[in-house]
């Protein structure tokens, strides 16, 4: 029986699992929950929605980006993101970032537990829509009318949600 080579330091179980899955050609999309959470807090919801941290290897965080424009913009923000990420993690965990373009799932792995950046609005009643239309008919500027329509829709929708919560 051959003796196993000893490792100098312990390896994370997630990394071992990734290696085994890769060796057996089993597709895997498991993103470390902690990594995803730190990334979202470091870059904010707007950038987090268009990126996905895939893996951390030897101090380099590999991040998938939805479009070339975002990749280009993130290149300028690299140092700031590194600083913020390491500050949040409490250690110098990553030394560099590597961005690549790829498809970003609408709900990244583990994101179901994260608070949504966009609140779900209650549907408007017919009477609410009519009242808004009557009020907005007096506004001549189309851009201002659209802005007021969005604000009114959100306000009425939030009011409906509050009413619904009080009933429960």
C-alpha positions as CSV (number, residue, x, y, z in Angstrom):
1,X,0.0,0.0,0.0
2,X,1.4,3.3,-1.0
3,X,1.7,6.1,1.5
4,X,-0.1,9.3,0.9
5,X,1.9,12.5,0.5
6,X,1.5,14.8,3.5
7,X,0.2,18.3,3.1
8,X,1.9,21.3,4.7
9,X,-1.3,22.9,5.7
10,X,-5.0,21.9,5.9
11,X,-7.2,22.5,2.9
12,X,-10.7,23.9,3.0
13,X,-13.4,21.2,2.4
14,X,-15.0,23.3,-0.3
15,X,-11.7,23.3,-2.3
16,X,-11.4,19.5,-1.9
17,X,-14.9,19.0,-3.1
18,X,-14.3,21.3,-6.1
19,X,-11.2,19.3,-7.0
20,X,-13.1,15.9,-6.7
21,X,-16.0,17.2,-8.8
22,X,-13.6,18.6,-11.5
23,X,-11.6,15.3,-11.6
24,X,-14.8,13.4,-12.2
25,X,-16.2,15.9,-14.8
26,X,-19.2,16.7,-12.6
27,X,-20.4,20.3,-13.2
28,X,-20.5,22.4,-10.1
29,X,-21.7,25.9,-9.4
30,X,-21.3,26.0,-5.7
31,X,-20.1,29.4,-4.7
32,X,-18.8,29.9,-1.2
33,X,-21.6,31.6,0.7
34,X,-19.1,33.6,2.8
35,X,-17.3,34.8,-0.3
36,X,-20.6,35.8,-2.0
37,X,-21.7,37.7,1.1
38,X,-18.3,39.6,1.4
39,X,-18.4,40.4,-2.3
40,X,-21.9,41.8,-2.1
41,X,-21.0,43.9,0.9
42,X,-17.8,45.1,-0.7
43,X,-19.1,46.2,-4.1
44,X,-22.8,47.0,-3.3
45,X,-26.0,45.6,-4.8
46,X,-25.7,47.2,-8.3
47,X,-22.3,45.7,-9.1
48,X,-23.1,42.4,-7.2
49,X,-26.1,42.0,-9.5
50,X,-23.8,42.0,-12.6
51,X,-21.0,39.9,-11.2
52,X,-20.4,36.6,-9.5
53,X,-17.3,35.6,-7.5
54,X,-16.5,32.1,-8.6
55,X,-13.5,31.0,-6.7
56,X,-10.6,32.1,-4.6
57,X,-7.2,30.5,-5.4
58,X,-3.8,31.5,-4.1
59,X,-4.9,35.0,-3.2
60,X,-6.7,35.7,-6.5
61,X,-10.4,36.1,-6.5
62,X,-11.9,35.0,-9.9
63,X,-15.0,37.0,-10.7
64,X,-17.4,36.5,-13.6
65,X,-18.8,39.7,-15.1
66,X,-22.0,40.1,-17.2
67,X,-20.7,42.5,-19.9
68,X,-17.5,44.0,-21.3
69,X,-18.5,47.4,-20.2
70,X,-18.7,46.2,-16.6
71,X,-15.4,44.4,-16.9
72,X,-13.8,47.6,-18.1
73,X,-15.3,49.7,-15.3
74,X,-14.3,47.1,-12.6
75,X,-10.7,47.3,-13.8
76,X,-10.7,50.9,-12.6
77,X,-12.2,49.9,-9.2
78,X,-9.9,47.0,-8.6
79,X,-7.8,48.6,-5.8
80,X,-10.8,50.0,-4.0
81,X,-12.7,46.7,-4.2
82,X,-9.6,44.8,-2.9
83,X,-9.2,47.2,0.0
84,X,-12.9,47.0,0.9
85,X,-13.1,43.2,0.6
86,X,-10.1,42.6,2.8
87,X,-11.3,45.2,5.3
88,X,-14.7,43.4,5.6
89,X,-13.0,40.0,5.8
90,X,-10.7,41.2,8.6
91,X,-7.6,39.8,6.9
92,X,-5.5,40.2,3.7
93,X,-7.4,37.4,2.1
94,X,-7.1,38.4,-1.6
95,X,-4.2,40.1,-3.3
96,X,-5.6,40.3,-6.8
97,X,-8.8,40.2,-8.8
98,X,-9.3,38.4,-12.1
99,X,-12.4,39.4,-14.1
100,X,-13.8,37.3,-17.0
101,X,-17.0,37.8,-19.0
102,X,-19.7,35.2,-18.6
103,X,-23.3,34.6,-17.9
104,X,-24.6,35.7,-14.6
105,X,-27.6,33.8,-13.2
106,X,-30.5,36.0,-12.2
107,X,-30.2,34.6,-8.7
108,X,-26.6,33.8,-7.9
109,X,-26.0,30.6,-5.7
110,X,-26.9,31.4,-2.1
111,X,-28.6,34.7,-3.0
112,X,-32.0,33.5,-1.9
113,X,-31.1,34.3,1.7
114,X,-29.8,37.8,0.8
115,X,-32.2,40.8,1.2
116,X,-33.5,41.9,-2.2
117,X,-32.2,45.3,-3.4
118,X,-35.6,45.8,-5.2
119,X,-38.7,45.6,-3.0
120,X,-41.6,43.6,-4.3
121,X,-44.5,46.1,-4.9
122,X,-48.1,45.2,-4.4
123,X,-50.2,45.4,-7.6
124,X,-52.2,48.6,-8.0
125,X,-56.0,48.5,-8.0
126,X,-58.0,49.8,-10.9
127,X,-59.3,52.7,-8.9
128,X,-55.6,53.6,-7.9
129,X,-54.6,53.6,-11.6
130,X,-57.5,55.8,-12.6
131,X,-56.8,58.3,-9.8
132,X,-53.1,58.5,-10.9
133,X,-54.1,58.9,-14.6
134,X,-56.4,61.8,-13.7
135,X,-53.8,63.5,-11.5
136,X,-51.1,63.1,-14.2
137,X,-53.1,64.3,-17.1
138,X,-52.4,67.9,-16.0
139,X,-48.6,67.4,-16.2
140,X,-47.4,68.3,-19.7
141,X,-43.7,67.3,-19.5
142,X,-43.5,63.6,-20.5
143,X,-40.3,63.0,-18.5
144,X,-41.8,64.6,-15.3
145,X,-45.1,62.7,-15.8
146,X,-43.2,59.4,-16.0
147,X,-41.2,60.2,-12.8
148,X,-44.3,61.2,-10.9
149,X,-46.1,58.1,-12.1
150,X,-43.3,55.9,-10.7
151,X,-43.3,57.7,-7.4
152,X,-47.1,57.6,-7.1
153,X,-47.1,53.9,-8.0
154,X,-44.5,53.0,-5.4
155,X,-46.2,55.1,-2.7
156,X,-49.6,53.6,-3.3
157,X,-48.1,50.1,-3.5
158,X,-46.2,50.6,-0.3
159,X,-49.4,51.8,1.4
160,X,-51.2,48.7,0.2
161,X,-48.4,46.5,1.6
162,X,-48.6,48.2,5.0
163,X,-52.4,47.8,5.0
164,X,-51.9,44.1,4.2
165,X,-49.4,43.6,7.0
166,X,-51.8,45.3,9.5
167,X,-54.5,42.8,8.6
168,X,-52.3,39.8,9.3
